[in-house]
Amino acid sequence: MSGSDASLIPPGLLPKIRAAAAEEHREPAEVVREALERYMEDREWRKLFEYGESRAKALGLAEEDVPRLIAEYRREYRQSQA
C-alpha cells in the first residue's frame, strides 16, 4: 500500500492486512478494497432492514404475520393471473 493509503489505517491493523494479503497471494490494497466493499454492502442491507422494521411497526405487523401475508399475496396473484 502506498504511504498515503497506509496512513488511513490504524498502525496495529496494517500488519494484519499485509499478513492476510500475503497468505492469499494478493495485494494489501485489494484486501482493503474488498473489506470496504463488503462493509458498504452490509451497510445498505442494514438500512434496508431498518426501513422494513419501521414500516412493519407503522403498519402494526409482526414477524408472525409474514407467512400469512405471503400466502395471501400468492393466492391473490394466482387469481389475478387466471
C-alpha positions in Angstrom: 0.0 0.0 0.0 1.2 3.5 -0.7 2.2 5.8 2.2 -0.9 7.9 1.9 -3.2 4.9 1.9 -1.4 3.3 4.8 -1.9 6.5 6.9 -5.6 5.9 6.8 -5.2 2.5 8.5 -4.5 2.2 12.3 -0.9 1.1 12.8 -1.9 -2.1 14.6 -4.1 -3.2 11.8 -1.7 -2.7 8.9 0.5 -5.8 9.7 -2.7 -7.9 9.9 -3.8 -6.7 6.5 -0.4 -7.4 5.0 -0.3 -10.9 6.5 -3.8 -11.7 5.2 -2.8 -10.4 1.8 0.4 -12.4 1.7 -1.5 -15.5 2.8 -3.9 -15.1 -0.1 -1.3 -14.0 -2.6 -3.0 -10.7 -3.1 -2.1 -7.1 -2.7 -2.9 -5.4 0.6 -4.9 -2.7 -1.3 -7.1 -5.5 -2.8 -7.8 -6.9 0.7 -8.7 -3.4 2.0 -10.9 -2.6 -1.1 -12.8 -5.9 -0.6 -13.3 -5.2 3.1 -14.7 -1.7 2.3 -16.9 -3.0 -0.4 -18.4 -5.7 2.0 -18.8 -3.0 4.7 -20.7 -0.8 2.3 -22.9 -3.7 1.1 -23.6 -4.7 4.7 -24.5 -1.1 5.5 -27.0 -1.0 2.7 -28.6 -4.2 3.9 -28.8 -2.8 7.5 -30.5 0.3 6.2 -33.0 -1.8 4.2 -33.8 -4.0 7.2 -34.2 -0.9 9.4 -36.6 0.5 6.8 -38.6 -2.7 6.7 -38.8 -2.8 10.5 -40.0 0.7 10.7 -42.7 0.1 8.0 -43.8 -3.1 9.7 -44.1 -1.3 13.0 -46.0 1.6 11.4 -48.4 -1.0 9.8 -48.7 -2.9 13.1 -47.2 -6.1 11.6 -45.2 -8.7 13.4 -42.8 -11.3 12.2 -45.5 -13.9 12.8 -47.7 -12.2 10.2 -45.2 -12.7 7.3 -46.2 -16.3 6.3 -49.9 -15.4 6.2 -49.2 -12.3 4.2 -47.1 -14.2 1.7 -49.8 -16.8 1.3 -52.4 -14.2 0.8 -50.3 -12.4 -1.8 -49.6 -15.6 -3.7 -53.3 -16.5 -3.6 -54.4 -13.1 -4.9 -51.7 -13.1 -7.6 -52.7 -16.6 -8.9 -56.3 -15.4 -9.0 -55.4 -12.3 -11.0 -53.4 -14.5 -13.5 -56.3 -16.9 -14.1 
